[in-house]
Amino acid sequence: MKKIKVSVIGATGYAGKELVKILMNHQGVELIHLISSSYAGKNIVEIFPEFLNKLDKKLINFNLDVVSQDSNLVFTALPHTVSMDVVPELLKKGVKVIDLSADYRIKDPAVYKEWYEKEHNQINKGLLSEAVYGLPEIYLDKIKDALLVANPGCYPTSIILGIAPLLKHHFVEPEGIIIDSKSGASGAGKKLSLGLHFAECNENFKAYNIIRHNHIPEIEQELSSIYFNENTHKQKQQETEIKVSFTPHLLPINRGILSTCYLALKESKEEEEVLEIYQKFYQKAPFVRIFKPPNLPEIKFVTGTNYCDIGFTIDERVGKIKVISVIDNLLKGAAGQAVQNMNIMSGFPETCGLV
Ligand SMILES: NC(=O)c1ccc[n+]([C@@H]2O[C@H](COP(=O)([O-])OP(=O)(O)OC[C@H]3O[C@@H](n4cnc5c(N)ncnc54)[C@H](OP(=O)(O)O)[C@@H]3O)[C@@H](O)[C@H]2O)c1
């Protein structure tokens, strides 16, 4: 296999570290630069002792010329509103980019500004239409030729994969969708915050940001485009927007997301028929597993893997279908999915380096 040269910006963050762990064992990758502003000059083993005898590499400060000259592809695992300063420079130098932040996921810059409180400059506004939303199960063909991939958020990945077949086949009403998601504490990244201290999370379970979480516009954008058909949707954005009622919760575990989605069936359906459309929709998707009712997925089935496991139950009494979808937020929700995208962009088998 011909190797590509890959660097990671934000290599000491939660998602960045997972990227390094996958890439250092990936047979198609030569891991070149690991970039950190806080730990530049230190060896990665000084920050993560578990890399001893596995990876011997110095972290460096970001230098555009050095990074772009030495790399074919760069992962930017930076906070949102930070990536947008780096990504256009890398692209201008001819480097492919997979950005793990939200900066290129939202197609409408006004919507991004509303939810992330920062405005894109003209160059970045132009890049929004070029960026491919990196959900391989939906956008495989576009990802193959992408120069910039906007890697999806963790909650959106679990939700969109969980209900896409129902929306695509118009089995469910686009109105009144309710989503309850529960995430482990690593979903918030490594920055310190009181609500994430051990004594606050442990033996606790709570809802947060219950009407305004910044993953909402991304979820609504993608569900709308699946239900209404991408092209029609672009023309009629306003009147065809799906709105969801989304409540995130913090679970007292390190990693993993479980999303429960409640949707109204347009007409009564047999479980076999629903199972069949899920199986068909994901027949070529190596990382999506569909559970046959009454089996339901659990977080521990996917921890440490790139799988999204999906199960459902039809609640005939109330005319609803309940879908349960689980992922590891740091893998299928971040680094694993990013490597899946790299594999597709580089002509490697989609599953290369991933479990
Ligand atoms: N955690 C998840 O489950 C998850 C899932 C999906 C997507 N994401 C997205 O992936 C990106 C990285 O997430 P993460 O969880 O790995 O975050 P994180 O743990 O906070 O790491 C972000 C890294 O970015 C670097 N950085 C550079 N400039 C920075 C700045 N101005 N402010 C803060 N950090 C800066 C930091 O490393 P240095 O200080 O060493 O430079 C830090 O380690 C985010 O956009 C996040 O939304 C995360």
The ligand as a Tripos MOL2 file, in Angstrom:
@<TRIPOS>MOLECULE
LIG
   48    52     1     0     0
SMALL
NO_CHARGES

@<TRIPOS>ATOM
      1 N1        -14.5580   15.0910   22.2730 N.am      1 LIG1
      2 C1        -15.4300   14.5820   21.4120 C.2       1 LIG1
      3 O1        -16.1060   13.5830   21.7050 O.2       1 LIG1
      4 C2        -15.6070   15.1860   20.0520 C.ar      1 LIG1
      5 C3        -16.4660   14.5440   19.1510 C.ar      1 LIG1
      6 C4        -16.6680   15.0950   17.8770 C.ar      1 LIG1
      7 C5        -16.0150   16.2730   17.5340 C.ar      1 LIG1
      8 N2        -15.2050   16.8800   18.4310 N.ar      1 LIG1
      9 C6        -14.5770   18.1260   17.9990 C.3       1 LIG1
     10 O2        -13.1880   17.8920   17.7850 O.3       1 LIG1
     11 C7        -12.4480   19.0480   18.1290 C.3       1 LIG1
     12 C8        -11.4380   18.6460   19.2110 C.3       1 LIG1
     13 O3        -12.1750   18.1770   20.3170 O.3       1 LIG1
     14 P1        -11.4980   17.6090   21.6210 P.3       1 LIG1
     15 O4        -12.5690   16.9720   22.4050 O.co2     1 LIG1
     16 O5        -10.2930   16.8000   21.2800 O.co2     1 LIG1
     17 O6        -11.0640   18.9630   22.3370 O.3       1 LIG1
     18 P2         -9.8900   19.1850   23.3930 P.3       1 LIG1
     19 O7         -9.6830   17.9310   24.1630 O.co2     1 LIG1
     20 O8        -10.2270   20.4140   24.1180 O.co2     1 LIG1
     21 O9         -8.6180   19.4320   22.4600 O.3       1 LIG1
     22 C9         -8.4960   20.5190   21.5970 C.3       1 LIG1
     23 C10        -7.0200   20.7920   21.3660 C.3       1 LIG1
     24 O10        -6.8800   21.9260   20.5280 O.3       1 LIG1
     25 C11        -5.6500   22.6100   20.8710 C.3       1 LIG1
     26 N3         -5.8420   24.0520   20.7330 N.ar      1 LIG1
     27 C12        -5.2100   24.8500   19.8350 C.ar      1 LIG1
     28 N4         -5.6380   26.1040   19.9080 N.ar      1 LIG1
     29 C13        -6.5300   26.1470   20.9100 C.ar      1 LIG1
     30 C14        -7.3050   27.1730   21.4700 C.ar      1 LIG1
     31 N5         -7.2570   28.4370   21.0210 N.pl3     1 LIG1
     32 N6         -8.1100   26.8570   22.4820 N.ar      1 LIG1
     33 C15        -8.1720   25.6020   22.9670 C.ar      1 LIG1
     34 N7         -7.4670   24.5600   22.4380 N.ar      1 LIG1
     35 C16        -6.6520   24.8410   21.4360 C.ar      1 LIG1
     36 C17        -5.3120   22.1920   22.2820 C.3       1 LIG1
     37 O11        -4.0180   21.6260   22.2900 O.3       1 LIG1
     38 P3         -2.7190   22.4980   22.5010 P.3       1 LIG1
     39 O12        -3.0290   23.4490   23.6340 O.co2     1 LIG1
     40 O13        -1.6810   21.5170   22.8580 O.co2     1 LIG1
     41 O14        -2.4910   23.1780   21.1930 O.co2     1 LIG1
     42 C18        -6.3050   21.0910   22.6510 C.3       1 LIG1
     43 O15        -5.6470   19.9230   23.0670 O.3       1 LIG1
     44 C19       -13.4650   20.0820   18.6570 C.3       1 LIG1
     45 O16       -13.8120   20.9640   17.6450 O.3       1 LIG1
     46 C20       -14.6520   19.2200   19.0570 C.3       1 LIG1
     47 O17       -15.8750   19.9180   18.9910 O.3       1 LIG1
     48 C21       -14.9570   16.3600   19.6710 C.ar      1 LIG1
@<TRIPOS>BOND
     1     1     2 1
     2     2     3 2
     3     2     4 1
     4     4     5 ar
     5     4    48 ar
     6     5     6 ar
     7     6     7 ar
     8     7     8 ar
     9     8     9 1
    10     8    48 ar
    11     9    10 1
    12     9    46 1
    13    10    11 1
    14    11    12 1
    15    11    44 1
    16    12    13 1
    17    13    14 1
    18    14    15 2
    19    14    16 1
    20    14    17 1
    21    17    18 1
    22    18    19 2
    23    18    20 1
    24    18    21 1
    25    21    22 1
    26    22    23 1
    27    23    24 1
    28    23    42 1
    29    24    25 1
    30    25    26 1
    31    25    36 1
    32    26    27 ar
    33    26    35 ar
    34    27    28 ar
    35    28    29 ar
    36    29    30 ar
    37    29    35 ar
    38    30    31 1
    39    30    32 ar
    40    32    33 ar
    41    33    34 ar
    42    34    35 ar
    43    36    37 1
    44    36    42 1
    45    37    38 1
    46    38    39 2
    47    38    40 1
    48    38    41 1
    49    42    43 1
    50    44    45 1
    51    44    46 1
    52    46    47 1
@<TRIPOS>SUBSTRUCTURE
     1 LIG1         1 GROUP 0 **** ****
